[in-house]
Amino acid sequence: MSKLCTFLIAVALCATLSSPAWAIMEFQKAFLQTYAEKHPDKEFSEFLSKKAKCFICHQGRKSKHNRNVYGQELAKLLDKKTDKKDEKKIAEALAKVGKMPSDPKNKDSKTFAELIAASKLPGGELEELMKEPPQSDKDKQE
């Protein structure tokens, strides 16, 4: 009985400590090939692939539908069902979004690609991205 309890506790810990698997693998792979593999900052490259993972595009852990500003722009160009096998379209979307300003309200802000080149996540700081986004009025009504 104690072995069963120990096993169940271990499973529960793994479930709560593991990061959510929300990133579309093909999109994430293309991002890493485009930005991480060629990045001169090897620590940042490793950070992208081992720590940032889903938070490159997503925010919070509760819902896969919560995207950060970078993920929102990619979602406008890519459909997870129809585009995940289209490597050319994924590469084009990454390039197009990379040229966009990181702050949609400030056209003079650094582009997403410039942030990545400066060893910064395109959607913000990891600590902030791990937090749930503020609820919109629509979310509060549901």
NORFEN-V440417 format. One record per pair of residues at least 12 apart in sequence whose ideal C-beta (glycine too) atoms are under 10 Angstrom apart, sorted by the first residue. I is the first residue (numbers start at 0). J is the second residue. Records with the same first field share a line. If there is no record, write none. Layout:
I->J  J
//
This chain:
15->60
18->50  51  52  53  54  57  60  129
19->52  53  54  57  59  60  61  62  63
20->52  53  63
21->52  53  54  56  57  59  60  62  63  64  65  66  70
22->51  52  53  54  55  56  57  63  70  79
23->53  56  63  73  77  78  79  80  82  83  89
24->83
25->77  79  82  83  84  85  86  89
26->55  56  70  73  74  77  79  82  83  89  92  93
27->47  48  51  52  53  55  56
28->48  86  89
29->77  83  86  88  89  90  92  93
30->47  48  51  55  56  69  73  89  90  93  96  97  115  121
31->44  47  48  51  52  55
32->86  89  90  93
33->89  90  93  94  97  112  115
34->47  55  93  97  111  112  115  116  121
35->47  48  51  55  115
36->48
38->115  116  118
39->116  118
40->115  116  117  118
42->118
43->115  116  117  118  119  120
44->118
46->118  120  125
47->115  118  120
50->120  125
51->120  121  122  125  128  129
52->125
53->70  128  129
54->67  69  70  120  122  123  124  125  126  127  128  129
55->67  69  70  73  115  120  121  122  125  128
56->68  69  70  71  72  73  74  96  120  121  122  128
57->69  70  122  128  129  132
58->70  71  122  123  127  128  129  130  131  132
59->128  129  130  131  132
60->129  130  131
61->131  132
62->131  132  138
63->79
65->128  131  132  138
66->122  132
67->120  121  122  123  127  128  132
68->96  99  100  101  102  103  111  121  122  123
69->96  97  99  101  111  114  115  120  121  122  123  128
70->96  121  122  128
71->96  103  122
72->92  95  96  97  99  100  101  103  111  121  122
73->89  92  93  95  96  99  111  121
74->92  96
75->92  95  96
76->88  89  91  92  93  95  96
77->89  91  92  93  96
93->111  112
94->112
95->111
96->110  111  112  121
97->110  111  112  113  114  115  116  121
98->110  111  112  113
99->111  112  121
100->113
101->113  114  115  119  121  122  123
109->121
//
